[in-house]
Amino acid sequence: MTDRKKAGVAFWATVVVVVGLIPSTLYLLAYAWIVEPKAVVTFPSAGGEHHFVVPDYHRLGDSMFWRTFFRPANELDRHIRPDTWQPE
C-alpha cells in the first residue's frame, strides 16, 4: 500500500478562491461590456422636468430578466462611479 497525504488547507483555500473568483469576474466583465448608462428625461410636470439615468442593455434587448440578473452589478457600479449615474 502507498501512503498518500490528504489535501491541505492551502489547497482547499486555493480551490475555493478560484471557484469563486472566476464566475464573479466573468459576471462583472459581462456587465461592463453589455450595460451602458442612458440619460432619461420624463415629461414636464408641475414640479419641473425629472432627469435620471438608467442602465441600457443595448446588446441584450429590454428584458426584465437582464435587469434582475445585472441588478447587483449595477448597484455596485452606482457606488463605484456615482458621477456616471447622476443626471446632468
C-alpha positions as CSV (number, residue, x, y, z in Angstrom):
1,M,0.0,0.0,0.0
2,T,1.1,3.5,-0.7
3,D,1.0,6.3,1.9
4,R,-0.7,9.3,0.4
5,K,-1.1,12.7,2.0
6,K,-4.5,14.4,2.3
7,A,-5.0,17.7,0.6
8,G,-4.0,20.5,2.9
9,V,-5.8,23.7,3.9
10,A,-3.8,25.8,1.4
11,F,-5.0,23.5,-1.5
12,W,-8.7,23.8,-0.5
13,A,-8.4,27.6,0.1
14,T,-7.0,27.9,-3.4
15,V,-9.8,25.8,-4.8
16,V,-12.4,28.0,-3.1
17,V,-10.8,31.2,-4.3
18,V,-10.5,30.1,-7.9
19,V,-14.1,28.7,-7.9
20,G,-15.4,31.9,-6.5
21,L,-13.3,34.3,-8.5
22,I,-13.7,33.0,-12.0
23,P,-17.6,33.3,-12.2
24,S,-17.7,36.6,-10.4
25,T,-15.0,38.0,-12.7
26,L,-16.9,36.8,-15.8
27,Y,-20.1,38.3,-14.4
28,L,-18.6,41.7,-13.9
29,L,-16.9,41.7,-17.3
30,A,-20.2,40.8,-19.0
31,Y,-21.9,43.7,-17.1
32,A,-19.1,46.1,-18.2
33,W,-19.4,45.0,-21.8
34,I,-23.2,45.0,-22.0
35,V,-24.6,47.8,-19.8
36,E,-24.3,51.5,-20.6
37,P,-25.8,54.4,-18.7
38,K,-28.6,56.1,-20.6
39,A,-30.0,59.5,-19.6
40,V,-33.7,59.8,-19.5
41,V,-35.9,62.9,-19.2
42,T,-39.5,62.4,-18.1
43,F,-42.3,64.6,-19.3
44,P,-42.6,68.0,-17.6
45,S,-44.8,68.1,-14.6
46,A,-45.9,70.7,-12.1
47,G,-42.5,70.3,-10.2
48,G,-40.5,70.6,-13.4
49,E,-38.7,68.0,-15.5
50,H,-37.3,64.9,-13.9
51,H,-33.9,63.7,-15.0
52,F,-32.4,60.3,-14.2
53,V,-30.0,57.7,-15.6
54,V,-31.0,54.1,-16.3
55,P,-29.0,51.1,-17.4
56,D,-29.3,50.4,-21.2
57,Y,-28.9,46.7,-22.2
58,H,-28.4,47.5,-25.9
59,R,-26.8,44.2,-26.7
60,L,-29.5,42.1,-25.0
61,G,-32.7,43.9,-25.5
62,D,-35.1,45.3,-22.9
63,S,-35.9,42.2,-20.8
64,M,-36.8,42.1,-17.1
65,F,-34.5,39.0,-16.8
66,W,-31.4,41.0,-17.6
67,R,-32.4,43.9,-15.4
68,T,-32.8,41.5,-12.5
69,F,-29.7,39.5,-13.4
70,F,-27.4,42.5,-13.5
71,R,-29.0,44.5,-10.7
72,P,-26.3,43.6,-8.1
73,A,-23.6,44.7,-10.5
74,N,-25.5,47.9,-11.3
75,E,-25.8,48.7,-7.6
76,L,-22.1,48.2,-7.2
77,D,-21.4,50.3,-10.3
78,R,-23.5,53.1,-8.9
79,H,-21.5,53.1,-5.7
80,I,-18.1,53.0,-7.5
81,R,-18.9,55.5,-10.3
82,P,-21.6,57.9,-8.9
83,D,-20.7,60.7,-11.3
84,T,-21.6,58.5,-14.3
85,W,-25.0,57.6,-12.8
86,Q,-26.1,61.1,-11.7
87,P,-28.2,63.2,-14.0
88,E,-26.6,66.2,-15.7
